[in-house]
Amino acid sequence: MFAPTIPDSDSFEFTIFTPADDGDFTTLTLPQLNNHIRRSTRTLRNRLQSIYTDSLFVAAVARTYSLPLIPNARAGDWYVPPLQRAVGGSTYFKSTDGHTNEWGFSLRRLNLGLLSIAGEHNGAIIVDSTRRGKRLRRRIRLGDILLISKRFPDSLAKTVPIWISVLNAALFPELFPAPVLYTSPLAVTPHEAAAIETLLPRFLREFLELGLDLAVLRGHVTKPLRPLFITPTSLLPSEAPQFEEFTPLVLVTASRMMKGEGTEGEYIQGAGDDHEGWASTSGLTPGIFWAHHESILAADEETISTVVSAAVTAGVGDSMGEEEGITLVKPTGNIFIAPLQAMARGSFATSVVVNCSLAPLSLVAISTPIPPGKRGNKALRLAAPGLITDLTDAVAAGRNIFFVCDSGNDVAPAVALIFLSLFYDDDGTTPPLLPGRADRRVQVRMYGSRETRSIKRTSSDDWRGYWRPDRRRIQRGAC
């Protein structure tokens, strides 16, 4: 008969359950227990450790393909250290443009700077991730092998392929009389791909209506674009492949796919996604993280908050290259966009400076404080009429006008876009008669594309989202 072993009294440990103050035991429901476990797992330390782990895979892909790394703004920024990313390289392909039945080609996020980088290096690598995403289950029988699909963010699975199909048809009409959609069968079903293809002719027509110089864009890439889909479970080639017939855009999903809540031990899938919810309170940004990642990753759960706070206070060193200089918005000769720190250098006594930052400037400026990101939408709409009135005389006098915000690629371009669309013709030199035209949608899109090309690195926030010409028209004196 089995006799249980009784431990020694010195080594025996037991737990005492203490009732709540009211005398009743506190019980948790299953959803509450799941939430508690999820919060205890998704700590700041676990997130940053997971990001660093995924970044090693991204670096391995870059070494394998010998192509420049370009983070897809917001989530992708966390996985590519600033010193490893392509010079001036950043894209903003939103997942919402790839959501089922919401497919779109954004005329406010043209990402045309990607063409010059891909053309110069015969390809590029775009990095993104997602903590959740539609898992597509498709059963493909290959003998006795059953393949189950991987998980991709919609930005890479559909938004980028839509963009590629439109750009190929616009730049290489001799090869693509009609847009052709390239997707992964492990990410997009044939039914969904067919539905997207019905929309491509309209997306192409709207892009061509912008009136961009296609010859200039064609000069950047000599071969059509083609997407390649890579995840951490993909088999990487042993040496860099050569692509003779097309320009590859290697679309890398940085994170491993986890079941259930997207966690496994301390690993968090898509840890860099939705950073507004976990990084904004501490002030941590991708640039600050990578500037101080060694000390941050060495911290434990008890000390990491203190270490991150010290890193935020220290900021980013000059070597990280996050600060951009003053940018002239072409083809104008007097409209500039600049980060706040750039205004500390040089003289602007004869210029008009519009400070859109919440922080004050040491020089004379028109103060128009607008919060960054989505919070600034309402503030921008309220501030626009008065600002337009204040700048009328400056336009008539031909003075230089500087639009300034913290980074130089968030609020300032949005304010400048409204201003350009109201006061300048398409050639950027002759102010139109006031009050402006009744409908400026095409002109807004045109200047939006020009600002994108002028600014080397687009923001992680879609600054053109501040201004939606199809929802609200701003005219001088009639706002």
Order of alpha helices (4+ residues) and beta strands (2+ residues): alpha-alpha-beta-alpha-beta-beta-beta-alpha-alpha-alpha-alpha-beta-beta-beta-beta-alpha-alpha-alpha-beta-beta-beta-beta-alpha-beta-alpha-alpha
